[in-house]
Amino acid sequence: MTEITESVVLLDDDGRAIGTAEKYAVHTTDTALHLAFSCHVYNEAGQLLVTRRALSKLTWPGVWTNSFCGHPAPGETQESAIARRAMRELGITVTDIELVIPDFRYRAVDASGIVENEICPVFRARTADVVAPSPDEVSEFAWADPETLRDAAIAAPYAFSPWLGWQLAQWPVTAVEAATAPTS
């Protein structure tokens, strides 16, 4: 079986593309700024899908986080990357993809010293599918009330990825209300 290499888009401090690199090469103790995305998936009942990162993950293994994250490939749209990663990580299709926090950017260092350094627009989407997670990506998942999740991330930040806590803190109240409103 041929190993698939995944490339990421490298960025300058102003968020302009300046090149590409293989994903494994940029997630180190000296991670270059690169493009990513984060997606929060809601079901028809208005619950938010949270996932626990697989214990085999390089960074933040075993912590609870948003539904899924990823990196658009060079030349790939964010929406296409979201659809690709939703299927790859969770075995689901997503609809109603909407940008919620366009300018989210963060740098975080995990306990092993690996750095996440990303410009990472935050999206929300919907699914009606049954979640079938890939075990190399997700060890557990749960559907949660968005406000309960926000309270849990504030009360026990060590149990969650840092980016989830920061995203929930920036999440506009109107976005949570819209995400939990019934669809027409």
C-alpha positions in Angstrom: 0.0 0.0 0.0 1.4 3.4 -1.0 1.6 6.0 1.8 -0.3 9.2 1.1 1.6 12.4 1.7 -0.4 15.4 2.7 0.7 18.9 1.9 -0.2 22.1 3.7 -0.2 25.8 2.6 2.5 27.9 4.3 1.6 31.5 5.1 3.3 34.7 5.9 2.3 36.8 9.0 -0.3 38.6 6.9 -1.9 35.3 5.9 -0.7 35.2 2.3 0.4 31.9 0.8 4.1 31.6 0.4 4.6 28.0 -0.4 3.8 24.4 0.6 5.3 21.7 2.8 4.5 18.2 3.7 2.2 18.1 6.8 4.5 15.9 8.8 7.4 18.4 8.3 5.5 21.4 9.6 4.1 19.9 12.9 7.3 20.0 14.9 8.7 22.0 17.9 9.3 24.9 15.3 6.0 24.8 13.3 5.7 27.2 10.4 2.6 29.3 10.1 0.1 27.4 7.8 -3.5 27.3 6.7 -6.0 25.0 8.5 -9.7 24.9 9.3 -11.9 23.9 12.2 -15.4 22.6 11.8 -18.2 22.3 14.3 -20.9 19.9 13.2 -24.5 20.0 14.4 -27.3 17.4 14.1 -31.0 18.0 13.4 -31.6 18.3 17.2 -29.2 21.2 17.5 -26.5 19.2 19.3 -22.8 19.8 18.6 -20.6 16.8 17.7 -17.4 16.8 19.9 -14.7 14.2 19.4 -11.9 12.8 21.5 -8.7 12.7 19.6 -7.2 9.3 19.1 -4.4 8.3 21.5 -2.1 7.8 18.5 -2.4 11.4 17.4 0.9 13.4 17.4 -0.5 16.4 19.1 -3.0 16.5 22.0 -3.7 12.8 22.0 -6.8 11.8 24.0 -8.3 15.3 24.5 -11.8 16.3 23.5 -12.1 18.8 20.7 -14.3 20.3 18.0 -15.9 17.9 15.5 -12.9 17.9 13.3 -10.0 19.9 11.9 -7.8 19.7 8.9 -5.7 21.5 6.3 -6.8 22.4 2.8 -4.5 21.0 0.2 -2.8 23.4 -2.1 -5.4 24.7 -4.5 -8.3 23.1 -2.6 -11.2 25.2 -1.3 -12.0 25.2 2.4 -15.4 23.7 1.7 -13.9 20.9 -0.3 -11.4 20.2 2.4 -14.1 20.2 5.0 -16.2 17.7 3.1 -13.1 15.5 2.5 -12.0 15.5 6.2 -15.6 15.0 7.4 -15.8 11.7 5.4 -12.2 10.7 6.3 -12.4 11.3 10.0 -16.1 10.7 10.8 -17.6 8.9 7.9 -20.2 11.7 7.4 -21.3 14.1 4.8 -21.9 17.7 5.8 -24.2 20.3 4.5 -24.9 24.0 5.2 -21.2 24.8 5.6 -20.9 28.3 7.0 -17.9 30.4 8.0 -18.4 31.5 11.7 -15.0 32.9 12.8 -13.1 34.0 9.7 -10.0 35.3 11.4 -9.2 32.7 14.0 -5.5 32.3 14.5 -3.6 30.5 17.2 -0.3 29.1 18.4 -0.2 26.4 21.0 2.4 24.0 22.4 1.4 20.6 23.6 3.0 18.6 26.4 5.4 16.9 24.0 6.7 20.3 22.7 4.9 20.0 19.3 3.6 23.4 18.1 0.4 24.2 16.4 0.7 27.5 14.5 -2.3 28.1 12.3 -4.5 30.6 10.6 -7.6 28.5 11.1 -11.0 29.8 9.9 -13.8 28.2 11.9 -16.9 26.8 10.2 -20.1 25.1 11.3 -22.0 22.5 9.3 -24.8 20.1 9.6 -25.2 16.3 9.2 -28.0 13.8 9.4 -25.6 10.9 9.1 -24.6 8.3 11.6 -21.1 9.0 12.8 -18.6 6.2 12.0 -15.2 7.6 13.2 -11.9 6.5 11.9 -10.0 5.0 14.9 -6.7 6.6 13.9 -8.4 10.0 14.2 -11.1 9.7 16.8 -11.3 7.5 19.9 -14.7 8.6 21.1 -17.5 11.1 20.2 -20.5 12.6 21.7 -23.4 14.9 20.8 -23.5 17.8 23.3 -25.6 20.8 24.0 -23.5 23.8 22.8 -23.9 25.8 26.1 -23.1 22.7 28.2 -20.0 22.2 26.1 -18.9 25.8 26.6 -19.4 25.5 30.4 -17.4 22.2 30.5 -14.5 23.7 28.5 -14.4 26.7 30.9 -14.6 24.4 34.0 -12.0 21.8 32.8 -9.8 23.4 30.1 -7.2 20.6 30.5 -9.6 18.0 29.1 -10.1 19.9 25.8 -7.9 21.1 23.0 -6.8 24.7 23.5 -8.3 25.8 20.2 -11.7 24.5 21.2 -11.8 26.6 24.3 -10.6 29.7 22.3 -13.1 29.1 19.6 -16.0 28.7 22.0 -14.9 32.0 23.7 -15.1 33.8 20.4 -18.2 32.0 19.1 -20.9 34.6 18.6 -24.0 34.0 20.6 -26.0 34.5 17.4 -24.0 31.7 15.8 -24.9 29.2 18.6 -28.6 30.3 18.4 -28.6 29.9 14.6 -26.9 26.5 14.8 -29.4 25.2 17.2 -32.5 26.7 15.5 -34.6 24.2 13.6 -34.1 24.1 9.8 -37.0 24.9 7.5 
